[in-house]
Amino acid sequence: MAVSSLSVLCRSACLLALLTGPAAAFGEDHYTSDKVYDDDGKWTVSVNTTRKSCFMHMVYEDDTVIEVGGDHRDGELTHFFMFGNTSWSYREKRDYEVVADYDRVTWTGEGVGAKVNDYKGVAVEGVTEEAVEDFAGSSTLHLKIGKADYGNYNLAGTRRGLAKMRECIRAVEDGSISLQEIEQGGEADGKPQPKGDDQKPTARPDDGGKDEETTYSSGTAFFVNGDGYLITNAHVVEGCEDAEARRDGGVLEPATIVARDEAGDLALLKVEGGSPAFGTFRGAPPIRLGDTVVVFGYPLTDYLSKTGNLATGLVASLAGAGDDENEMQISAPVQSGNSGGAVVDQSGRIVGVVVAKSNIQNYASGDKDDIEVIQNANFAIKASVARTFLDAHDVRYAVEPPGEEMKTPDVAEIARKFSAQVMCEVKE
């Protein structure tokens, strides 16, 4: 069924115009499961042959169902949201304003009434990738539809659900999942069935309830070869079973945690499909005291830019705190989220891995009146230590002597291309 005009969710603060033309209502087959792909998390991920894509869905304790999915019928992947409940009374084909208020951002869009078995709700079609990212990256959703305010819904486990949904979408796109076989096989895990009081969209209960809190960790990583291997700090993925990586402003993709070295504070991750851009470690001569260094990373992405930030400074010491020979001190400013990022020289070669900052610590020499705030003292694990870690896990990497010094914007562009943001859900 063609849609003459799609409603697009837009950040309320971004001052972009809303596409609020007349929406078209889809049938039940657009919101039900033809085959379950993953049912191990709080969100169930399913294939939908009508949309030629996948979606994830969950039923909350108040019987509200939320669906987020892809739509690939027209050759270009778009997304949709559907919110429903057996007690709601929204009318099919009627337009309703939808306001999704997350932790720090609000999205608004025009939805249309939809009915799926006994569930009545509102669907928003043509949703942007950015809106789905904000949905998955938030801890709660405060939902308003029309004049009704439904309060908060817990989004714990949503990052994992989104990663699995994208994995499912890729499998449909590359043919690993055959839509034709699913259609011919007659497997109807949630396909529209005769209506009745016991019929619901395929979904699983939220066993955590609305008030459960989820902790996420975020940092920076960088690719060390074209096979998809990345290095970050072990403390970035501490307590996490798996992770996700976002490279060069793209979308989050699953990242397997291959190895961890808590003592050295390094971790090895891997994404499927490899990476066309990766860093090169600096060979001889080594970095010197006073050399300029550049740091690219993803600090404080809830406040600063999500596309990454650049910092420059000098090598302040060739040893870390307490004369730790495995680290060096740099004056480049770093914030929470920079951890695991590459420190590069003016030729773009990797000379270290950001590990800690000390500019918020107090130092006392023993005299109660002698208290000094340490400023601009940040630390990085030396590249030689990172290379030893890679050798221990048989991961290849490139080493080259420092090349000709470049302008900082050129160095920043090199570092940006081989860097990635890392996120993971911390398990208790």
FENDAHU-V30252 format. One record per backbone hydrogen bond with DSSP energy under -1.0 kcal/mol. CO is the residue of the C=O (numbers start at 0). NH is the residue of the N-H. If there is no record, write none. Layout:
co:CO nh:NH
co:CO nh:NH
This chain:
co:9 nh:107
co:10 nh:13
co:17 nh:19
co:26 nh:29
co:27 nh:30
co:34 nh:46
co:37 nh:44
co:43 nh:56
co:44 nh:36
co:44 nh:37
co:45 nh:54
co:46 nh:33
co:46 nh:34
co:47 nh:52
co:50 nh:71
co:52 nh:47
co:53 nh:69
co:54 nh:45
co:55 nh:67
co:56 nh:43
co:57 nh:65
co:58 nh:205
co:59 nh:62
co:63 nh:59
co:64 nh:83
co:65 nh:57
co:66 nh:81
co:67 nh:55
co:68 nh:79
co:70 nh:77
co:71 nh:74
co:77 nh:70
co:78 nh:126
co:79 nh:68
co:80 nh:123
co:81 nh:66
co:82 nh:121
co:83 nh:64
co:84 nh:119
co:90 nh:93
co:93 nh:112
co:95 nh:110
co:96 nh:145
co:97 nh:108
co:98 nh:143
co:99 nh:106
co:100 nh:141
co:104 nh:101
co:105 nh:11
co:106 nh:99
co:107 nh:9
co:108 nh:97
co:110 nh:95
co:111 nh:122
co:112 nh:92
co:113 nh:120
co:115 nh:118
co:118 nh:115
co:119 nh:84
co:120 nh:113
co:121 nh:82
co:122 nh:111
co:123 nh:80
co:126 nh:78
co:127 nh:131
co:128 nh:132
co:129 nh:133
co:130 nh:134
co:131 nh:135
co:132 nh:136
co:138 nh:154
co:140 nh:152
co:141 nh:100
co:142 nh:149
co:143 nh:98
co:144 nh:147
co:147 nh:144
co:150 nh:142
co:152 nh:140
co:154 nh:157
co:156 nh:160
co:157 nh:161
co:158 nh:162
co:159 nh:163
co:160 nh:164
co:161 nh:165
co:162 nh:166
co:163 nh:167
co:164 nh:168
co:165 nh:169
co:166 nh:170
co:167 nh:171
co:168 nh:172
co:169 nh:173
co:170 nh:176
co:177 nh:181
co:178 nh:182
co:179 nh:183
co:180 nh:184
co:187 nh:189
co:195 nh:198
co:203 nh:58
co:214 nh:425
co:216 nh:423
co:218 nh:421
co:220 nh:419
co:221 nh:230
co:222 nh:278
co:225 nh:274
co:227 nh:270
co:228 nh:223
co:229 nh:268
co:230 nh:221
co:231 nh:266
co:236 nh:239
co:238 nh:426
co:242 nh:254
co:243 nh:422
co:244 nh:252
co:245 nh:420
co:246 nh:249
co:252 nh:244
co:254 nh:242
co:255 nh:269
co:258 nh:267
co:260 nh:264
co:260 nh:265
co:265 nh:260
co:266 nh:231
co:267 nh:257
co:267 nh:258
co:268 nh:229
co:269 nh:255
co:279 nh:349
co:280 nh:399
co:287 nh:290
co:290 nh:314
co:292 nh:312
co:293 nh:343
co:294 nh:310
co:296 nh:308
co:299 nh:302
co:299 nh:303
co:308 nh:296
co:310 nh:294
co:312 nh:292
co:313 nh:330
co:314 nh:289
co:316 nh:328
co:319 nh:322
co:323 nh:319
co:323 nh:326
co:325 nh:381
co:327 nh:379
co:328 nh:315
co:328 nh:316
co:329 nh:377
co:334 nh:337
co:335 nh:299
co:337 nh:340
co:338 nh:219
co:340 nh:353
co:342 nh:350
co:342 nh:351
co:343 nh:293
co:344 nh:347
co:345 nh:405
co:348 nh:344
co:349 nh:281
co:350 nh:382
co:351 nh:342
co:352 nh:380
co:353 nh:339
co:355 nh:378
co:357 nh:360
co:360 nh:373
co:362 nh:371
co:366 nh:369
co:368 nh:370
co:369 nh:364
co:371 nh:362
co:376 nh:357
co:377 nh:329
co:378 nh:354
co:378 nh:355
co:379 nh:327
co:380 nh:352
co:381 nh:385
co:382 nh:386
co:383 nh:387
co:384 nh:388
co:385 nh:389
co:386 nh:390
co:387 nh:391
co:389 nh:394
co:390 nh:393
co:397 nh:280
co:399 nh:282
co:406 nh:410
co:407 nh:411
co:408 nh:412
co:409 nh:413
co:410 nh:414
co:411 nh:415
co:412 nh:416
co:413 nh:417
co:417 nh:222
co:419 nh:220
co:420 nh:245
co:421 nh:218
co:422 nh:243
co:423 nh:216
